[in-house]
């Protein structure tokens, strides 16, 4: 049979039966909220951003709020990726984000006054992102309501408790295909005028009390077009090019899994997909480019606004968590509702997002409690549910089964090493791990009072842990590609080798007891990751001359 060349888009691809070799590309690391938001994602992203080239927002708008403290300066972010603080990395606002341009520039000016420098060289905005207009939201001076506020008023007692930032109406415009994108603003301005007039008239017909000064807005947005133009690019091409160059990309999820429009407690949700799927659609990335997915979990549960909350505490304990945890929304300034940690909720969001690691935050807020509860099961008429209910009313009616653990009654906010935590604090963390069974991750921990520090243990961190462990990795000949080679060994065999390593480390007096314990703990993590995450163990040759 004669092989025929295939021509596509003017390029000859050769034999259709020959597989085209693809150049390897970097994997994207994703940070997602695992509860109802406010878990501390911004601080985690800020920490990880020090070692990446690009940080991205993929969905939501200025309804999200992150506070990051750097050198005692507090930065508030709503539209900007938290990683913009890092002077060495680019910050991308992706096509899935809806952008209120006045709010964006106001946010930049406020943070610039606090010390944010040279952002002009590092901010990139997608030309496919949709624009939030003032008539979508509540007027900032509070004298009159725009679309989002009018919709909330119409619902009366059935209000969803939205931020009234115009996010929902803007996504509605996007879905009904009469929305306006950044590319429209920067293109033929006469066409932009037509689209703007048409969009405004649609909402004025829906809400007769809505007042829009169309002519003034057109003049205003002509100025915004020139102001935003230098930062607008095709972010899809930019990100794929960055990955092909081997650059590291970090994605910062806004809101959280239980606010996802598909998987959250609908209708008490946001208007975008803030789970892992929103990363792909909001940035133009295929699933094969997704690497680590880090779920950020608060050591208890909070939520802002209305909606079911099975573990909510409406007593003095809930008030204590709210006060000690400074649980006030960055965007809304509303007090957050507080409750115990909800394991069924986390198991559900883990199913949806496929976390490869967890970061536990604000553990120190529980310092003063003599006993700590966590929800371990939902029940309906006495029967344990093996699913998370889709109906919000059903979520509100579930019977909750608690497990009680002893508190540690001591201050841990300045502790930075896991083995220095009180035993009861370690048991609390380990019980969470046991119940969630996130594959490939054996330790997650954070603490640090109001200026929190974070420590995420993952395989990449193990490789960086120290010269002794690096030596161990090198002498075991255990690069990542070997971990996937499929060369099987029994768990008992690897455990015996771990014991031999431990005996050798005990003899090394220069390491000291403290370092020996820390190193062996990390070796145990290596064992856990190999045996659980990759489901096989590597045949390695141990030579001890550390």
N, C-alpha and C positions, 0 to 999 in steps of 0.2 A: 504494500500500500504506500502511495506517495504521500509524504507529510506536507501539508500546506501551511504556509505562514498566515498568521491572522493579523489583520490591520485594524486598529482601534484608535480613534482620535488622532489619525495621521501617523501613528507609530506602529512599526512592524514588531509583533510580539514573539514571532517564531512559532514553533510547533505547539498546537493547543494541548498536547499531552505532556509537555514538559512543565514541571512545576517551577514557577518563578521564585528565585531566592529573595527573601526580604531581609533587608538590613535590620539587625537587632535595634530596638528602641528602648528607651528608659520606661520604667513603670511609674504611674502616677500614685502618690500617696494621698489618701483622702481622710479628712477628719470630720466626723459626723456626730451630732448630738443624738444620744440614745434614748432620751426621755421626752419631756415637753419643752425643752430649751433651757437656756441659762445654766448649762452644765459647766461652763468654763472653757468652751471651744476656742475663744479668742486668745486666751493665755497659752493654751497648748499650741495653737498655730504660731503664735509669736515665738515660742521656744523653738519649734521645729524649723521656722523660717530662717533661722540663723545659718542653716546648712543647705538651703535650697536656692535654686536660681529663679523660680517663678512661683508666685502664690496667686490662686484664683478664687473668685466668687462665681458660683454657677447658677444660683437661683435666688428668689426673694428680692426684696428691695430695702428701703430704709425702715422697714418694720422690724428688722433684726437689729440687735444692739450688742456690741462687745466692748468691754472695758479692759484695757491693757495698761499695766503700770510698769514703766521703765525709768530707772534712776529717780524714783519718787515722783515722777510726772505721770499723771493719769490721762490717757488718751481714750476718747470715746469714738467708736466706729459704728456706722450704720450701713453705709453702702460700700465703703472702702474695705478691701481685705486687710485683716489685722497685720499681715506680713509687710505692709507698706512701711512699717517702722524700720525694717531692715534695709540699710542703704545699698546693699549689694544685690537685692533681688527685685525683679519686675513684679508688678501687681496688675492682674488682669480681672476686669469686670466682664464676665462672659455673656453670651447671647441669651441665656436663660434668666438673667437679672432684669428687673424693671427699674428704670432710673428716673428719679426726680432731679432734674438738672440744677434747679436752685438749691435743693437740699445737698446735692453733691458738692457744689462749690462752697456752700456755707460750712459743710463739714471739713473740707480741705483748709479753709481759712482759719477755723477754730483750732484745728490741730497744728497748723503751721505756726500759730501764735504760741503754742505750747512747746514748739521745738522741732516739729516735723519738717525736715529739710530736703530739698532737691527732689521732691515728688514728681516734678514735671518731667524728669528724665526716666521715670520708672512706672508711670501709670498708663495702662492700655485699656481702651474701652471698645467693646464689640460694636461693629456697625449694625449688627442684627438685633441688638437689645432694644426692647420697647421703652417708650417714654411715658412717665407718669406726669400728667398735667395737674395744675392746681385744682381744676374742677373735678378731678377724680377724688380728692381728699377733703379733709376738714381744714378750713382756713386757720392759719396758725394763731391769729389774734382771737379766735373763738367767737367772733361776732356773727358769723353766718356759716351754715353747713354746706359742704359740697356733696358730691355723689355718695362717697363712702359713708359719710355721716347721715345723709338722708336715708340711705338704705337701712342703717342701723336703727334710726328712729321709727321707720315703718314697721320694723320687727317687734318693737315695743319690748315686752317682757321676754320675748324669744331672741333677744339680741345675742350675737355670738361673741361679743366682747372683743371686736377687732381693734387694731391700733389706729384705725381711721386715717391711714397714710395713703389711701388710694390704691393699694396693692391689688385687692380683689377686682375692683372695676377695671384696672389696667389689664390684668390677665383675662378678664371677660372680653375686653376689646380685642385682645390678641386672638382669643378663641373664635370670636365672631368675624375675624378678618377685617375689622375696620380700625385696628390699632395703628399707631404711628411709630416707626422705628427710627433709630439714630441715622441710619442711611437715608431715610426720607428727609430728615432735617438738613442733611449735608448735601443732598442732591438738588434737583430742580426745585427752587424755593416756591415757584408758582404752584407746583403740584403739592408741596407741603401745605400751602395756604388752603387749597381746595380740600385736602384731607382733614386739616384742622377744623375748618368751618363745618364740614360734614359730621365729624365726630362730636363737636360741641352741640350741633343741632339735634343729634340723636339723643344725647343726654338731657337736653332742654325739653324735648318732647316727653321723655320718660319722667322728668322731674320739673314741672312747670315753675316751681319756685327758684330753680337754679339760675343764677345770674353769671354770665360770662361776657367780659369785655373783649370780644374777639379781636378787634383792631389793635388794642393795646397789647394783647398776648402775642399777636403776630410780630409786632415791633420788638417785643421782648425776646422772642425766640430767634429772631434774625441775629440778634447780638449773641445769644447763647450758641448759635451755630458756629460762629467764628471762634468763640471762646473754647468750645469743646473739640473743634476740628483737629488740633495738633495731637490729640491723644487717641483718636479713633483709628482702628486697624481691623483687618480681617483676623480676628483672634483664633479662628479655627486653623487657618494656615500657619499662624504664628506658633501655636502650641505644638502642632505636629512637627514643624521644623525644629523647635526646641528639643522635643523628645528624640528626634533622629540625631541631633547633635550630642545626645547623651546628657542633656541638662536635666536637673531634678525639678519636678513639678509637684507642688502641694496644693490640694484643693480644700478650701474652707467652706464647709456646709453651713448655711444659715438656718435658723429655726431648729427643728429637730424631727426625729422619725415619727413621733406621735402627733405632730402637726402636719404631716404629709397629707396632701389632699386625697390621695387614694388609700393610704394605709393608716392614717391617723384616726382620731375619734371624731369622724365626720358627723355633723357639719362644723364642729368646733375645731377647725383646722385653719391653716393658711391656704393660699391659693396656688401653691406650686408643689412640685415633688422635691421634698427635702430629704429623701432617702437616696440610696446609691444610684437609682435610675436617673435622678435629676442631674447627677454629675455628667453622665454620658450625653443626655439631651441638652444640657445647659452649657456645654463647652464644645460639643461636636467630637467627643472622644468615643471610640469603640470599647466594649467591655474588656477586650484583650489587653488594653493599655492600663487597666486598673491593677495596682499592686496591693500595698498595705491599705486596709480599711480600719481606721482607729475609731472606736466608739468611745465617746466621752460620757462618763457616768458620774453624776453627783452621788455622794454617799447616802443621801436621802432623796426625796422626790419633791419637786416644786412645779407649779404651773401658774401662768398668768392668764387672766380672763376666765370666761365661763367654760363649762363642759365637765364631764364626769371625771372623778378623781377618787378611785377606790380606797387609797391609803391615806386620804386627807385627815389631818389632825386639827380639829376645831377646839383645842383645849390649850392649856398652858405649855405643853410640850411643842405644839405647833407654833405658838407665839415665841417660844425660846429659839426654835430653829430659825424663825423669820428674823429675830433680832440679832442673834449671834452670827447668822449667815449674811446679814445685810441684804435680805431678799427683797430688793426693790428693782423693778424693771428699768434697764438703761434707756429704752425707747419711750415706754409709757409712763414711767415713774410710779406705776401701781405696785402695791404690795403683792408679793407672790404668795400663793397658797402653798402650804408646806405639809408634808406627810412622810411616812416611813418609806424606805426603799422598796420598790415593787419588782420582784423577780419575774413573775409572769409577763409583765410589760417588757422587761429587758430581754427575756427569751424570745418574745415575739419580734422585737425590732432586730434582734440578732439574726432571726430567720430571714427577714427582709433584706438586711444590709450585708450579711456575711462578714461580720467583724473578724479581723485577724488579730486584733489586740484591743484591750480596753485600758482606758486611763481613768482611774478613780480620783475624784476631786473632793475637796472640802471635808475630808475625813475628820479634821480637827474640830469641826463644828459640833461633833458628837461628844466632845471631851468631858462635858459635865454631867452626862446622863449615866445613872446607875445601871440601867438596863436599856437595851436597844432592840427594837423589833424590825422584822422585815417580812413583807408579804411573800409567802412561798406557794400559794395556790389560790385560784378563783373557784368558787363553787356556785352551782345553780341547783336549788332544791336539794342541797346536801351532796350533790354529785360533783366531783372535781372536773372542771372544764379542761379539755386538752387543746383548746383553741382560744384565740383572743376574739371576743365578740365584735362583729362589724357594726352593730347597732349601738349608738351612743347611750340610749336609754337602758339597754341591757347591761352595758359596762357600769352604768350608775347603780344597777340593782344587784351586782354580783355579791355573793358572800365571800368575805376575805378570811383566809387562814394565815395566821401569823406564826412566826418562830421567834422566840425571845432569846437574846444573847446577853451576857453580862457586859456592862460598860467598863471602861478603863479608868475613869475618874482622874485623869492626869492630862497635863498640857503637852500636846505633841506637835504644836505648830512649828517648832524649830527643828524637828527631827528630819534628817535627810537620808537616813539609811534604814532599810526595812528591818534589819535584825535588831535595831535599837528601839523599835516600837514596843509598847507594852504588849504582853502576851495576848490580852483580850482584843486589842486592836488588830493584831495579826490574825487572830481567829476569825474576826469579823470579815477581813479581806479574803481570807482563805475560804470561808463559807460562801462568799459571793462567787469565787472562782469555781468551787465545787458544784454549785447550783447552775451556773451558766455554761460551764464546759466550752469555753471559747477555744477552738483548736489552735495550737501553736503558741499559746500565751500562758505563762505560768505566774507572772507577778505583775500587778499593776498597783501603783501607789502614788499618792500626792498628798502634800500638806503644806502648811506655811502661813496660817493666819490670813489677814486681809491682803498681804502681799505674797500670794501663793507661789511656790516653786513646784515644778512638776517633774516626775521621773517616770518614763515609760520604758519598760523592759521588753525588748523584742529581739529577734535574732540578730538584727543589725547592731543593736546596742551591745550584745554579747561580744561580737567581734571587736568592738572598740574598748572593751572593759579595762584592759591594762596589758602591760607587756607579758606578764606571766600567762595570761589567758590567750593572748595572741600567739605566744610560743606554743601553747597547747594545741591551738587550732592548726598552726602550721605543721607541727610534728605529727598530728593526727591525719594530716592531708585531707581536710574536710571542707573544701570550698563548696559553694552552693550547688554546682553542677553535680558533685558526687552525691549530695543529699537526694538527688532525683534519679540516681543511677539504678535503683532497684536491687542492689546487692544486699540480700537479706541476712540479718543476724538476730539471734534471740534477745529478748529484753534482759534475760539473766546474764547473758554474755557481756552486754554493754555495762550492766550494773557492776559486774565483777571488775571490769576495767576501771570504772569510776572509783571503786573502793581502793584499787591499787594506786590510782592517782592521789587519792586522799592520803594514803599512807606515806606516799612520797612527799607530799606537801607538808605533812606533819614533821618530817625530818629536816625540812629547810628552815633553819632557825632565822635566817635573815628576813623571811617573809613576815614573821610575827604571827601570833594567834589570830589577831583581828583580820589580817589579810587572808590567812588560810581559810577562815570561815567564809569570808566574802567570796573568795575564789571558788571554793567548793560549792557554794550556793549557786554560782553562775554555771558551774559544770553540771549541776543537777538540772538547771534550766536547759542546757544543751541536750541532755538526755531526754527531758520531757518533750522538747520540740521535735527531736528526731523521731521518737517513738509514737507520739500522738499526731503531730501535724503532718509529717510525711509518711506515717504508717509503715516505715521500715527503717532499719538501722544500717549504718555503713561499716564494712569491714575495714578497720583502721589499725595501723601499727603504732603502738605507743612506745616512744623512746623517751626516757626521763633524764634530762640533763638541763633542767630549767636554771 
